[in-house]
Amino acid sequence: MAHKIVEECIACGACASECPVEAISEGDPIYVIDPEKCTDCGSCVAVCPVEAIKAP
């Protein structure tokens, strides 16, 4: 299971630039994680300023 970005996301983009497999993209209104690409590395979790990324 891939990580998931929840509604607390403030769309700052910090997570997208941190993802080594480019699984995160800008959605409307929040960023989204492509579950097919996500490797559950957790890099995005560490940089999210509002803790809006949840582990599976």
C-alpha positions in Angstrom: 0.0 0.0 0.0 1.2 3.5 -0.9 1.4 6.4 1.4 -1.6 8.8 1.2 -1.9 12.6 1.4 -4.9 13.6 3.5 -7.0 16.8 3.4 -4.7 18.6 5.9 -2.3 19.1 2.9 -1.5 22.8 2.3 -0.2 22.2 -1.3 3.3 23.5 -0.5 5.0 21.0 -2.8 7.7 20.0 -0.4 6.8 16.4 -0.8 6.9 16.3 -4.6 10.5 17.5 -4.8 11.6 14.9 -2.2 10.1 11.9 -3.9 12.8 9.8 -5.5 10.4 8.0 -7.9 8.3 11.0 -8.8 5.1 9.5 -7.5 3.7 12.8 -6.1 2.0 15.3 -8.3 -0.1 18.4 -7.9 -3.8 17.6 -7.6 -6.8 19.8 -7.2 -6.8 21.1 -4.5 -4.1 18.9 -2.8 -1.1 16.9 -3.9 -1.7 13.2 -4.7 0.5 10.1 -4.6 0.4 7.6 -7.5 0.1 4.2 -5.7 1.6 2.4 -8.7 4.9 4.4 -8.4 5.1 4.9 -4.6 7.7 2.6 -3.0 6.8 3.5 0.6 10.2 5.0 1.3 8.9 7.7 3.6 10.9 10.6 2.3 7.8 12.7 1.8 6.6 12.1 5.4 9.8 13.6 6.8 9.4 16.9 4.9 5.7 17.5 5.2 5.3 20.6 7.4 1.7 19.8 8.4 2.0 16.0 8.8 -0.5 15.4 5.9 1.1 12.3 4.6 0.0 9.0 6.2 1.7 5.6 6.1 -0.3 2.7 4.8 
